[in-house]
Amino acid sequence: MLQFYLNDQLIRTDQPAGSTLLDFVRYNQHLKGTKIGCREGDCGACTVLVGELPAGEAVVRYQSMTSCLTPLGNAHGKHVVTVEGINAARGTLTPVQQAIVQENGSQCGFCTVGFVMSLTGHALSARPSTPTSVLASMDGNICRCTGYKSLERAAAHLHEQLTARPATEAVGWLADQQFVPAYFAAMPARLQALRDAATAATTGGSEATIPTAAPVAKPLDAPAAARARILGGGTDLLVQQPEHVRAIPVELVFDQTQLRGIRRDGDVIRLGAATTAQQLLESEVMLAVVPALPRFLKLVSSTPIRQMGTVAGNFINASPIGDLTIMFLALGAEIELEDAAGQRRALPLADLYLGYKQLAKTADEQVTEIRFPAPAAASDHFNFEKVSKRTHLDIASVNTAAWLRLEDGVVRAARLSAGGVGPVPMLLPRAAAALVGQPLSTETLRRAQEVAQQEISPIGDVRGTAHYKRLLLHQLLEAHFVELGLLTD
Amino acid sequence: MNHLDPIRHVRGESQYLDDVPEQHGTLYAAVVESPLAHGRLLAVDASAALLRPGVVRVILAADIPGTNQIGGIVPDEPLLAEGHVHFRGQPVALVLAESEHAAHAALAHVRVDVDPLPVLTDPRVAAAQGELLVPPRTFRIGDSAAAWAGCAHVFEGVAESGGQEHLYIETQGAYAFPTEMGGVRIISSTQGPTAVQRHTAHVLGLGMHQVEVDVTRLGGGFGGKEDQATPWGALAALGAFLTRRPVKLVLDRMADMRMTGKRHPYSSDFKIGLDADLKIVAYEATFYQNGGAAADLSPAVLERTLFHSTNTYFIPNVTATAYSCRTNLPPNTAFRGFGGPQGMFVIESALACAAEQLGVATTEIQRRNLLREGDLFPYRQPAELCHAEQAWDTAAQRFDLPARRREVDAFNQAHRWQKQGLAVMPICFGISFTKTAMNQARALVHIYTDGTVGVSTGAVEMGQGVNTKIAQVAARTLGIGLHRIKVESTNTTRVANTSPSAASATADLNGKATELACRALRERILRLASTELSLDYEGLHIENEQVLAAGKPADSTWEKLVSAAYWQRVSLSENAHYATPDLHFDATTNQGYPFAYHVYGTALTTVTVDCRRGTYTVDAVQIAHDFGQSINPQVDLGQIEGGTVQGIGWMTLEELVYNDEGRLLSNSLNAYKIPDLYSVPPVLDVHFLDTPGHPRAVLRSKAVGEPPLMYGIGTYFALRDAVRAFNPDSTISFSAPMTPEKVLVNLYPEFVGAGKAAAVARG
């Protein structure tokens, strides 16, 4: 039985954990404010807020998510908020709604609720509002009518109002300002009570910490585990095979605390497999070793999808153009796999990919950890490049990452990765080798570019012709050198 | 004044098709599609599907009680395939089941056997094979063939523009209910309720009076629900008619993208001749329109391409010919601009071609040839109340065109790996349905005894704010507050024989009809006041709900008068008819006076290209636009901003891709990209030109829906300008959209890829 709050109502449901939160909200609960635009996380019309009470904390952390790709099971123990859950009394509007109305930021209205929820999520965010962050909060919302300028103006108004938001007790202030109804103040206690009840039920009241794990995560026997689909954020599986995922038992890993967290362990950075892209972005550990990470991750999906998609999910999806995969390949990552019997083994990420969507792992093996050697600040350089038809929230035509270790102007070690130029996300070992031992020069780059052309085998598809992808990789390898300041114009 | 609907939109309370509370016993429909783009349909076997749990019925063409035909202009489109299939995604059968899941799960169990036939996707190939949807049309003025000899410069070329997915966020759908009279009532997400009604009646073998269509609002249309909402309405109705149960049909996004037509791709030839002073002497253009598998609205779209083939320029000798080519793609259809943008792209390409080869700025040629008062369009209508030069000069002055040019040039001098580009896009767009008969509308206005007012028209609200404008017209004409007005759903039983909400003309036609109805009511009520209060009728007015006699408050108000009218048995309802005056057009000579008026404007566009990556940003679009006397500047501003961005999308990242088998590859939102928040220009200035408006525009407030889309064309030419700043020898073809791919390969035409020395010598 899944239990969670939907707006101010406690929900207890036997609906499948792999069904979508969107269908539950619209067709089970008949809350029709949340709209269906694409069912693939690309339009944001179905955006809702999902609030989680971190263990031992007193403030619910709300994130915008596209409910079309949110497995219902991932709502367990949380506070799901739809527009019906923030609407004030009839005839009044929240400041977010007021700003959109005032600026005519809504025309046909079908996408509008998604924008309202994204901006409300921004208002509830723990971080201070900035002119950039208020816009970023709606970067997962598509509008076909307005051209966004009116929504930009509405967001600017909102940012002005949010400058007055106190750093603590923000929910009280937000309720006073009518951004959210008063019941939000009671949600931490309600979620805690939900958690306590679950703890009492499973442990007989012992003090063991129970993660907000979904109830279907109970141990499965080995054959069952092999059959079960391991479901992370849902951002790939619920696009590709929603009907199937809905019909089978799923093992939810999104909320397993042992699979979360990013830490530095000597010279190794360790990530739980269920780490989301957003958690990467907010990690001090990651920012210390890859300072440009926010710039790179802005090119990766959208705010809601970054809050849902996991790093391991990106690896296992095995898309030849997985952005995170390409980054971690160049970072020299390896993954730890665990089978149903608890046997563990380590595998270099590059060795995971055997062919198009073919993985060097058994069906019951699950990624538990991702680790990579911490780049050395003094000598190591890292860059990520991606070009897609649309710069943001799009799938790359070609993406590539470069890690270079330099000493005295000479390349001592190098890893180059590339996506969209072969059946798998790949390293370019020969191109990298062409750099090693060479001084930084245009000639060195040219040689690596030539070698890279021999290593790749792009095909033409909707993201570009083979010729274009070759040219693009050629250019992006050069871009690495320029971005790293290794080559002057 | 704000758009009235968003107050409900932001609370999620506006009801769209899929939000209508479901009736008990509703069946859910899913459409079986043709798996191939062309072939003989040998068999459809639904036996396995019928064994699936929850499946109630599978409907085939043979089950249609009336005529299996939904072609609007040409009867060439069956509702369900019969004998042949003509495009991938063509509806072949309809599965009805107890749940949406069951209906969709059954689709794979319907076997469709097709014997393949050759597939055509290229309009020029289709034309060469004589595959035309309708006979070609030629618009002619002067004698272009004779004029070439007198030209100082003559240039020829090819220009191509791609299709465009509408991407209304609400997908197509309909919900049909059997009625006790043996007919159907359909809630439809359509821009053309009457089209749904008429075709459904034919399909069911009923009179139109037995088919009621109701539309509350659309979650976006953009032309995509003008004729192409009809199949889904008719299919749902067919299901309801045959099963006597309510049937709901909502397309999922990918089915919608596969099965519905889009903006027409065009491939065109142009030839342009100029005299020594850069005045255009002659222009010839041949348009090959990719119509898809059935005529749909293609003939009308084709006609509008010809109407706008010279954009906002005066050219004395023009020959423009257009072929509507039958291919094995979904029937292409209306999309904001309706063929106009495609025609304008070609003339702008011709001007850029001439300018580049002559080594002059394109703006030099553009400015010299703008329309002036009284100039004739190729279809012989004169430009009246012409604002072409005013729009250009205002934009150039207000946004300082010479300074913009200097800045771009200076930037390009200073930057090696980034280049900026600048283009000016003037527009002229004719307002009216070019099929003259369609320029009529009716409004039914009821005043209730408490003084509140209900207005029904043929206008469909789809975000454009037409209901807000109609409410404003009613309130202003009656002299009462807006809060008293309710604009009702669009319903074929209240307002019959409507034209679709299209051609930018919806507010004009339905607003004028509303104005007429309200004037009649006002007159009736004031005549009563004149009698009751013994006042001279001539001096009577209502303002702010107060009756004024010779400008002074009289002893009566709106509410009192309305009540009195009821008790005096004076009708408080009025049905008014409006037909745009003066219009005529002869489709045999292609001459006449087809447009009520024209809308003018000019946009400056600045872009920056990253010359290493081929990526780019649109930095600024600065527009001077002819709104006339805007009745609602906020709503109109939204139309300009939204239309411009849609046009930018068409010209940049929106790339429809079909393979040679006629399969749509850009078949989802992850493969077909429309502008997002970050792809719109940081600067999008809109200046309201000081223009008087036109008496044939509602309250002199000019139509605003389609014209701004064409400002987006400037982005293509600005990008071209930037590419040429990096690579002056570029032989870049006139081909839109200008994707990052096209930019990059044109920056590095010498790149050969693997095996040879990478020849990026510029680096």
Interface residues (C-beta under 8 A of the other chain):
Chain A: H30 K32 G33 T34 K35 I36 G37 C38 R39 E40 D42 C43 A45 T82 V83 E84 N87 L93 V96 Q97 I100 V101 Q102 N104 G105 S106 Q107 C108 G109 F110 C111 T112 V113 V116 L135 M138 D139 N141 I142 C143 R144 C145 T146 G147 Y148 K149 S150 L151 E152 V239 E243 E385 V387 S388 K389 R390 T391 H392 L393 D394 I395 S397 T442 R446 Q449 E450 Q453 Q454 I456 D461 V462 R463 G464 T465 H467 Y468 R470 L471 L472 H474 Q475 L476 E478 A479 V482 D489
Chain B: N2 H3 D5 P6 I7 R8 H9 V10 R11 G12 E13 S14 Q15 Y16 D18 D19 P21 H101 H104 A105 H166 L167 Y168 I169 E170 T171 R217 L218 G219 G220 G221 F222 D252 R253 R416 W417 M462 G463 Q464 G465 R612 R613 G614 T615 Q634 V635 L637 G638 E641 G642 G643 T644 V645 Q646 L653 E655 V657 L665 S666 S668 L669 N670 A671 K673 I674 P675 D676 L677 Y678 S679 V680 L684 T739 P740 E741 L744 V745 Y748 F751 G753 A754 G755 A757 A758 V760 G763
